[in-house]
């Protein structure tokens, strides 16, 4: 399993190849939780990558910007999983908008995902 570790604004982000098996993917998430990080993880999946990042609006925005991810790039195994992702995305967008007092790119991404359904 190929894993990439990236540090953005002092936060570590893990990425792994999407061709890996589900047990290895679950092991990746479990290893992050064992590392002592008490923050819930946020999973972003594309065709070629799976990113496990902290549930933090700044980290997610950095990942989206760095990887130039769009709504069409994101992949979900079910409609329910997509809806859960949108729900979490809207929570992060609200945090971002409150913090910066301006519209969030995360809210735009959430609306694009809603329109794709």
N, C-alpha and C positions, 0 to 999 in steps of 0.2 A: 504494500500500500504506500503510495507516494503522498507525503504530507508537506505542506508549505506553511511555515510559521512567519507571520508578518507582524511587525510592531507599528501601530498607528497611534499617535498621540499618547504613547506610553501604554497602550492596551494591546495585548497579544490576540491575534486572530489566527485560527487554524483553517486550513483548506485541505481538502483531499480529493482525489480523482473520483468522479461519479461512477466509474466502471467497477468500483469496489463492491463487495457484497454487503448486504444489510447488516450482518453481525459485525463486520469491521467498522461500519459507520456508527453503529450503536456503541462500539468500543471507544471510538473517537470522542463521542459525547461523554461517555462515562469517565474517560481519562481527564477531561476538562473539569468535571465535577469533583473528582478525587484530588485535583490539584489545589483544592481549597477555595475555589472561586464561588462565593455564596450567591452571586448574581445569576439569574436565570439566563439560559442561553437562547439565542435567536439563530435559526437556521435559514440560510439563503441557498437555494439550489438552482443551478443552471444545468445545461446539458453536459458540460465538461467538468464542473466543479461543485463542491458542497462546502459552504463556509459556515463555521460555527463561531459565532461572535457573542460578546456580552449583550444583554438587552439594554442598549444605550443608543440614543438617537444620533449622537455625534459619531460613534463608531460605525453605525449603519450608513450614515451619510458619506463617511470617508470611504467605506467599501464600495458603495454605489458609484461614487465619483472616480475612485481609483480604477475600478474594473469596467467603468462605463456601462453599467447594467441598466437595462430598460425593462419595462413590464413584460415585453414579449420574450425576454431572455429567461425569465423565471419559470421554473417547472414545479408542478405539484402532482402528487400521486392520486389525489382525489379532489373533488369540489369542496369537501369539508375541510381538507387541509389548506386549500386556497383561502377559504373564508376565515379560518383561524389566523392565517398569515396576515390577511387584510386587517383583521381586528387588532392584532398586535401592532401592525404598521400604523394604524390610526392612533393608537395610544402613544406611540413614539412621536408621531407627527404633532399631537396635541402638546406633548412635553416640549418639543422643539419650538413650536409657535409661542408658547408661554415664555420660554426662555429668551427667545430672540425678538419677540413681538413683531413677527413678520410671517407671511405664508411659508409653509414648509414644503420642500421638494418631496418629502415623504408622503404628504397628503396627496400630492399630484400623482405619485406612483400608486397609491392606494386607489385613487379614482380611475386610473388607467386599468388596473387589475379588475375593478368592478365592471368596467365597460367591456372587458374581454370575456366575461362570463356569459 
